[in-house]
Every structure is written in C-alpha cells, then in structure tokens.
Amino acid sequence: MLTIAHLSDLHLGAHEPDSVPALLADVTAAAPVLTVVTGDWTMRARPREFALAKAVLDALPQPVLTVTGNHDLPLLSPLRLAEPYERYRAWIHRDLDPAVRLPGLVGLGLQSMPRWRWKDGLITGRHVDRIAEVFGSAAESDVKLIALHHPPIGVSLAGRGRLLRAARAAGVDLVLAGHTHVPDVRRIDGAAVVVAGTATSHRTRGTARSWSLIRVDAEAITVTERYSGERGWETGRIMTLLRSLRPV
C-alpha cells in the first residue's frame, strides 16, 4: 500500500490563515510516502506569497513533487515575459518538470503553464519525450504518476490527446491535476485522473476546501476526499478504481 497526498490551488495570499496549520496537521497525520502539489501555490506570484509557499513546502511531509500553476507566474509585470518562472524556481523548485523515484513509485511533474497560455495549459512534444524517458526505466509493478496543473478533462488543455496517448503507452496509473477548484475522480484511457480542490483559499466554487488522499495497492486505487468543515478536516467521498482495468 502506497499513500499519496494530493494538494492543489493553495492561492497563498488569498487564503484563510487558519486553514494552513490545520491542513499541514491533517496531511502529516496521513503519513504519505509522497506529497504532490499541482500548482497555484500563490495568488499573484508576489515574493511575500512565495515566502509563505516556501514555509508550507518545508512543513509538508517530504518528498514533495510540485509543478507550477497559472497563478505562479507574474500576471501584470514585465517579468512574465523576461523571467516568468524565476520566482517559482527560487522559492519552490528549480526543475519545472521534476521526477521522483521511490520504492514502488515513479512520479513525474509536467510544466503545463507556458507564459503565454494563462488559462487552459499546453502539453508539448517535449513533455511526451519526458514521459517516455522517465517511465521507460520503471518496473512494471511500480505505481506511475503524472502531476500537472491543468486537468486533461474536456478539450481545453492543448495537447490533451498527446498527453493521454503518452500516458497510456507508458502504463501510467495516476494523473493528478488541479486548476478547477472542484475535486473530481474519473478514469480516462485507463488512468485514474484525480483533480484536487483548493486546499486553503477563499476561491471555492460551491465546494468546501479540500485535498485528496490516495492509496494504491496491487489491485486498486482508492481516493478519499478530505473536506474542511466546522469540526476540522473530515472525510468526504471515497472512490475506488481497479488497477486491473489499465489498458495493455
């Protein structure tokens, strides 16, 4: 059994202050082998927001696999053209397409947020090559995980088809994303696609703040949505997908 904590869209700078320590305590109690944060650490990519993000990053259970979101690039600033990712690289992670290898698990983050495509995201041929490179050396039994900010649901993500084809060819079990602020779990082309809600921000969209607890064994992937309520973090929906339904 592998336990993965999936957080997204913290939007630090537009967050509920009390939600941060409560979230950290709840995630820590789950004892994940990997914590995944699928972007939008900040609200406006300001240095003080990235300082908050770095403090949260350091307090989360390690290791952390993280990618950028559209709010992690400066919006109304020349830096969006000149140095769009430098604040993220300085405060969060130097690698925009990071990989992590743990016993029984291989994870890859994809930078789906080009500086000029602010809303819907983009998957390129370079990402496809990276998927083949990282998972090509993984054991067949390893849990294979891709993390990106923009979910491959609907047709908004440019390059969605090439992402799903590459994930299928690599035997990817999990695709984790955020962006919508509404938690979701579904199977697409054999992979379990898990969208985490917003974990700490005010920017809820008819759904309470949430994060997703994922447990994977040889047979199944179980996703437990954890919601922020009046009595603290509480268990919400629990969904199970069989790993045996992956395409061959």
C-alpha positions as a Markdown table, in Angstrom:
| # | Residue | x | y | z |
|---|---|---|---|---|
| 1 | Met | 0.0 | 0.0 | 0.0 |
| 2 | Leu | 1.3 | 3.4 | -1.0 |
| 3 | Thr | -0.2 | 6.6 | 0.4 |
| 4 | Ile | -0.1 | 9.8 | -1.6 |
| 5 | Ala | -1.3 | 13.2 | -0.5 |
| 6 | His | -2.5 | 15.4 | -3.3 |
| 7 | Leu | -3.0 | 19.2 | -2.8 |
| 8 | Ser | -3.6 | 22.0 | -5.2 |
| 9 | Asp | -4.5 | 25.6 | -5.6 |
| 10 | Leu | -3.4 | 26.9 | -2.2 |
| 11 | His | -3.5 | 30.5 | -3.6 |
| 12 | Leu | -1.4 | 31.8 | -0.7 |
| 13 | Gly | -2.1 | 35.5 | -0.4 |
| 14 | Ala | -5.8 | 34.8 | -0.9 |
| 15 | His | -6.1 | 32.1 | 1.7 |
| 16 | Glu | -7.8 | 31.5 | 5.0 |
| 17 | Pro | -4.9 | 31.8 | 7.5 |
| 18 | Asp | -6.3 | 29.3 | 10.0 |
| 19 | Ser | -6.6 | 26.7 | 7.2 |
| 20 | Val | -2.8 | 26.4 | 6.7 |
| 21 | Pro | -1.8 | 24.9 | 10.0 |
| 22 | Ala | -4.9 | 22.7 | 10.0 |
| 23 | Leu | -4.1 | 21.4 | 6.5 |
| 24 | Leu | -0.5 | 20.7 | 7.4 |
| 25 | Ala | -1.6 | 18.7 | 10.5 |
| 26 | Asp | -4.1 | 16.7 | 8.5 |
| 27 | Val | -1.7 | 15.8 | 5.7 |
| 28 | Thr | 1.0 | 14.9 | 8.2 |
| 29 | Ala | -1.3 | 12.6 | 10.1 |
| 30 | Ala | -1.9 | 10.6 | 6.8 |
| 31 | Ala | 1.9 | 9.8 | 6.7 |
| 32 | Pro | 2.1 | 9.9 | 2.9 |
| 33 | Val | 5.2 | 8.5 | 1.1 |
| 34 | Leu | 4.8 | 11.3 | -1.4 |
| 35 | Thr | 3.1 | 14.7 | -1.3 |
| 36 | Val | 2.0 | 16.2 | -4.6 |
| 37 | Val | 1.1 | 19.8 | -5.1 |
| 38 | Thr | -0.3 | 20.6 | -8.5 |
| 39 | Gly | 0.3 | 24.3 | -8.8 |
| 40 | Asp | -1.2 | 27.7 | -7.9 |
| 41 | Trp | 0.9 | 27.9 | -4.7 |
| 42 | Thr | 0.4 | 31.7 | -4.8 |
| 43 | Met | -2.3 | 34.2 | -5.8 |
| 44 | Arg | -0.3 | 36.7 | -7.7 |
| 45 | Ala | 3.3 | 35.3 | -7.7 |
| 46 | Arg | 4.4 | 38.0 | -5.3 |
| 47 | Pro | 7.6 | 37.5 | -3.3 |
| 48 | Arg | 5.8 | 37.6 | 0.1 |
| 49 | Glu | 3.4 | 34.9 | -1.3 |
| 50 | Phe | 6.2 | 32.7 | -2.4 |
| 51 | Ala | 7.8 | 33.2 | 1.1 |
| 52 | Leu | 4.6 | 31.7 | 2.6 |
| 53 | Ala | 4.6 | 29.0 | 0.0 |
| 54 | Lys | 8.2 | 28.0 | 0.9 |
| 55 | Ala | 7.2 | 27.8 | 4.5 |
| 56 | Val | 4.3 | 25.5 | 3.6 |
| 57 | Leu | 6.6 | 23.4 | 1.3 |
| 58 | Asp | 9.1 | 22.9 | 4.1 |
| 59 | Ala | 6.4 | 21.8 | 6.6 |
| 60 | Leu | 4.7 | 19.3 | 4.3 |
| 61 | Pro | 5.6 | 15.6 | 4.5 |
| 62 | Gln | 8.6 | 15.0 | 2.3 |
| 63 | Pro | 9.3 | 14.3 | -0.5 |
| 64 | Val | 7.1 | 16.8 | -2.4 |
| 65 | Leu | 6.5 | 16.6 | -6.1 |
| 66 | Thr | 5.4 | 20.0 | -7.4 |
| 67 | Val | 4.5 | 21.9 | -10.6 |
| 68 | Thr | 3.6 | 25.5 | -11.5 |
| 69 | Gly | 0.1 | 26.8 | -11.9 |
| 70 | Asn | -1.1 | 29.8 | -13.9 |
| 71 | His | -1.1 | 31.9 | -10.7 |
| 72 | Asp | 2.5 | 31.1 | -10.1 |
| 73 | Leu | 3.6 | 33.4 | -13.0 |
| 74 | Pro | 3.6 | 37.2 | -12.6 |
| 75 | Leu | 0.5 | 38.5 | -14.3 |
| 76 | Leu | 0.8 | 42.2 | -15.0 |
| 77 | Ser | 4.5 | 42.5 | -15.0 |
| 78 | Pro | 7.4 | 42.6 | -17.5 |
| 79 | Leu | 8.7 | 39.5 | -15.6 |
| 80 | Arg | 6.0 | 37.4 | -17.2 |
| 81 | Leu | 8.0 | 37.9 | -20.5 |
| 82 | Ala | 11.5 | 38.2 | -19.2 |
| 83 | Glu | 11.6 | 35.7 | -16.2 |
| 84 | Pro | 8.2 | 34.0 | -15.9 |
| 85 | Tyr | 9.4 | 31.1 | -13.7 |
| 86 | Glu | 12.3 | 32.6 | -11.8 |
| 87 | Arg | 10.3 | 33.3 | -8.6 |
| 88 | Tyr | 8.9 | 29.8 | -8.6 |
| 89 | Arg | 12.4 | 28.4 | -9.2 |
| 90 | Ala | 13.9 | 30.5 | -6.5 |
| 91 | Trp | 11.3 | 29.7 | -3.8 |
| 92 | Ile | 9.8 | 26.3 | -4.7 |
| 93 | His | 11.8 | 24.1 | -7.1 |
| 94 | Arg | 14.5 | 24.7 | -9.7 |
| 95 | Asp | 13.2 | 21.9 | -12.0 |
| 96 | Leu | 9.9 | 22.6 | -13.9 |
| 97 | Asp | 9.5 | 19.0 | -15.0 |
| 98 | Pro | 10.7 | 17.2 | -11.9 |
| 99 | Ala | 10.8 | 13.4 | -11.4 |
| 100 | Val | 10.8 | 11.4 | -8.2 |
| 101 | Arg | 11.7 | 7.8 | -7.7 |
| 102 | Leu | 10.7 | 5.9 | -4.6 |
| 103 | Pro | 10.4 | 2.2 | -3.8 |
| 104 | Gly | 7.4 | 1.1 | -5.8 |
| 105 | Leu | 6.6 | 4.5 | -7.2 |
| 106 | Val | 7.8 | 6.8 | -10.0 |
| 107 | Gly | 6.4 | 10.3 | -10.3 |
| 108 | Leu | 6.8 | 13.0 | -13.0 |
| 109 | Gly | 5.7 | 16.6 | -12.9 |
| 110 | Leu | 4.9 | 18.4 | -16.1 |
| 111 | Gln | 5.0 | 22.2 | -16.5 |
| 112 | Ser | 1.7 | 22.8 | -18.4 |
| 113 | Met | 1.8 | 26.6 | -17.9 |
| 114 | Pro | 3.6 | 28.4 | -20.7 |
| 115 | Arg | 3.9 | 32.1 | -20.0 |
| 116 | Trp | 1.6 | 33.0 | -22.9 |
| 117 | Arg | -1.2 | 30.4 | -22.3 |
| 118 | Trp | -2.5 | 31.6 | -19.0 |
| 119 | Lys | -5.7 | 29.7 | -18.7 |
| 120 | Asp | -6.0 | 26.3 | -20.3 |
| 121 | Gly | -2.5 | 24.9 | -20.4 |
| 122 | Leu | -0.3 | 23.1 | -23.0 |
| 123 | Ile | 1.3 | 19.7 | -23.4 |
| 124 | Thr | 4.2 | 19.7 | -25.9 |
| 125 | Gly | 6.2 | 17.0 | -27.7 |
| 126 | Arg | 8.9 | 17.7 | -25.2 |
| 127 | His | 6.6 | 16.6 | -22.4 |
| 128 | Val | 5.8 | 13.4 | -24.4 |
| 129 | Asp | 9.6 | 12.7 | -24.6 |
| 130 | Arg | 9.9 | 13.3 | -20.9 |
| 131 | Ile | 7.2 | 10.8 | -20.1 |
| 132 | Ala | 8.8 | 8.1 | -22.2 |
| 133 | Glu | 12.2 | 8.9 | -20.6 |
| 134 | Val | 11.1 | 8.8 | -17.0 |
| 135 | Phe | 8.8 | 5.8 | -17.2 |
| 136 | Gly | 10.8 | 3.8 | -19.7 |
| 137 | Ser | 13.1 | 2.6 | -16.9 |
| 138 | Ala | 10.4 | 2.0 | -14.3 |
| 139 | Ala | 9.5 | -1.5 | -13.2 |
| 140 | Glu | 6.2 | -2.9 | -14.5 |
| 141 | Ser | 4.9 | -3.1 | -10.9 |
| 142 | Asp | 5.8 | 0.5 | -10.0 |
| 143 | Val | 2.9 | 3.0 | -9.5 |
| 144 | Lys | 3.4 | 5.5 | -12.2 |
| 145 | Leu | 2.1 | 9.0 | -11.6 |
| 146 | Ile | 2.0 | 12.2 | -13.6 |
| 147 | Ala | 1.2 | 15.6 | -12.0 |
| 148 | Leu | 0.3 | 18.8 | -13.8 |
| 149 | His | -1.8 | 21.8 | -13.1 |
| 150 | His | -4.4 | 21.6 | -15.9 |
| 151 | Pro | -6.6 | 18.6 | -15.9 |
| 152 | Pro | -7.0 | 16.5 | -19.1 |
| 153 | Ile | -10.8 | 16.7 | -18.9 |
| 154 | Gly | -12.8 | 18.1 | -21.8 |
| 155 | Val | -10.9 | 19.7 | -24.6 |
| 156 | Ser | -9.4 | 22.9 | -23.0 |
| 157 | Leu | -5.9 | 21.5 | -22.4 |
| 158 | Ala | -4.0 | 21.9 | -25.6 |
| 159 | Gly | -2.1 | 18.7 | -26.3 |
| 160 | Arg | -4.6 | 16.6 | -24.2 |
| 161 | Gly | -4.6 | 13.8 | -26.8 |
| 162 | Arg | -0.8 | 13.5 | -26.9 |
| 163 | Leu | -0.6 | 13.5 | -23.1 |
| 164 | Leu | -3.2 | 10.7 | -22.8 |
| 165 | Arg | -1.6 | 8.7 | -25.6 |
| 166 | Ala | 1.9 | 9.0 | -24.0 |
| 167 | Ala | 0.5 | 8.1 | -20.5 |
| 168 | Arg | -1.2 | 5.1 | -21.9 |
| 169 | Ala | 1.9 | 3.9 | -23.7 |
| 170 | Ala | 3.9 | 4.3 | -20.5 |
| 171 | Gly | 1.4 | 2.5 | -18.3 |
| 172 | Val | 0.6 | 5.5 | -16.2 |
| 173 | Asp | -1.7 | 4.7 | -13.3 |
| 174 | Leu | -2.5 | 8.2 | -12.0 |
| 175 | Val | -2.8 | 11.6 | -13.5 |
| 176 | Leu | -3.1 | 14.3 | -10.8 |
| 177 | Ala | -4.2 | 17.9 | -11.5 |
| 178 | Gly | -5.9 | 20.9 | -10.1 |
| 179 | His | -7.0 | 24.3 | -11.5 |
| 180 | Thr | -10.8 | 23.9 | -11.3 |
| 181 | His | -11.0 | 24.1 | -7.5 |
| 182 | Val | -13.6 | 21.3 | -7.7 |
| 183 | Pro | -12.5 | 17.8 | -6.7 |
| 184 | Asp | -13.0 | 15.1 | -9.3 |
| 185 | Val | -12.1 | 11.4 | -9.9 |
| 186 | Arg | -12.6 | 9.6 | -13.2 |
| 187 | Arg | -10.9 | 7.1 | -15.4 |
| 188 | Ile | -9.6 | 8.3 | -18.8 |
| 189 | Asp | -7.9 | 6.0 | -21.2 |
| 190 | Gly | -7.1 | 3.6 | -18.4 |
| 191 | Ala | -5.5 | 6.1 | -16.0 |
| 192 | Ala | -7.2 | 7.3 | -12.8 |
| 193 | Val | -7.5 | 11.1 | -13.2 |
| 194 | Val | -7.7 | 12.9 | -9.8 |
| 195 | Val | -8.4 | 16.6 | -9.6 |
| 196 | Ala | -7.8 | 18.1 | -6.1 |
| 197 | Gly | -9.9 | 21.1 | -4.9 |
| 198 | Thr | -8.5 | 24.2 | -3.5 |
| 199 | Ala | -6.8 | 23.4 | -0.1 |
| 200 | Thr | -6.6 | 26.8 | 1.6 |
| 201 | Ser | -8.0 | 29.6 | -0.5 |
| 202 | His | -11.2 | 31.7 | -0.4 |
| 203 | Arg | -11.7 | 30.9 | -4.0 |
| 204 | Thr | -14.1 | 28.0 | -3.5 |
| 205 | Arg | -16.6 | 27.2 | -6.3 |
| 206 | Gly | -19.5 | 25.8 | -4.5 |
| 207 | Thr | -17.3 | 23.1 | -2.7 |
| 208 | Ala | -15.6 | 23.3 | 0.6 |
| 209 | Arg | -11.8 | 23.5 | 0.7 |
| 210 | Ser | -10.4 | 20.0 | 0.2 |
| 211 | Trp | -7.4 | 17.8 | -0.6 |
| 212 | Ser | -7.2 | 14.2 | -1.9 |
| 213 | Leu | -5.7 | 11.2 | 0.0 |
| 214 | Ile | -4.8 | 8.5 | -2.5 |
| 215 | Arg | -4.0 | 4.9 | -1.5 |
| 216 | Val | -2.7 | 2.5 | -4.1 |
| 217 | Asp | -2.0 | -1.3 | -3.8 |
| 218 | Ala | -1.6 | -4.0 | -6.4 |
| 219 | Glu | -5.4 | -4.2 | -7.0 |
| 220 | Ala | -6.9 | -0.8 | -6.6 |
| 221 | Ile | -6.6 | 3.0 | -6.4 |
| 222 | Thr | -8.7 | 4.5 | -3.6 |
| 223 | Val | -9.2 | 8.2 | -3.4 |
| 224 | Thr | -10.5 | 9.8 | -0.2 |
| 225 | Glu | -11.5 | 13.4 | -0.4 |
| 226 | Arg | -10.8 | 15.4 | 2.8 |
| 227 | Tyr | -13.0 | 18.4 | 3.3 |
| 228 | Ser | -12.6 | 21.4 | 5.7 |
| 229 | Gly | -15.6 | 21.6 | 8.0 |
| 230 | Glu | -16.7 | 23.2 | 11.2 |
| 231 | Arg | -15.0 | 20.5 | 13.2 |
| 232 | Gly | -11.8 | 20.5 | 11.2 |
| 233 | Trp | -10.9 | 18.2 | 8.3 |
| 234 | Glu | -13.4 | 15.5 | 7.6 |
| 235 | Thr | -13.7 | 12.5 | 5.3 |
| 236 | Gly | -16.0 | 13.1 | 2.3 |
| 237 | Arg | -16.3 | 11.0 | -0.8 |
| 238 | Ile | -14.4 | 7.7 | -1.1 |
| 239 | Met | -13.9 | 6.3 | -4.6 |
| 240 | Thr | -12.1 | 3.1 | -5.7 |
| 241 | Leu | -10.9 | 2.3 | -9.2 |
| 242 | Leu | -9.4 | -1.1 | -10.1 |
| 243 | Arg | -5.8 | -1.0 | -11.4 |
| 244 | Ser | -6.5 | -4.2 | -13.3 |
| 245 | Leu | -8.6 | -2.1 | -15.8 |
| 246 | Arg | -5.5 | -0.4 | -17.2 |
| 247 | Pro | -5.1 | -1.0 | -20.9 |
| 248 | Val | -2.4 | -3.3 | -22.2 |
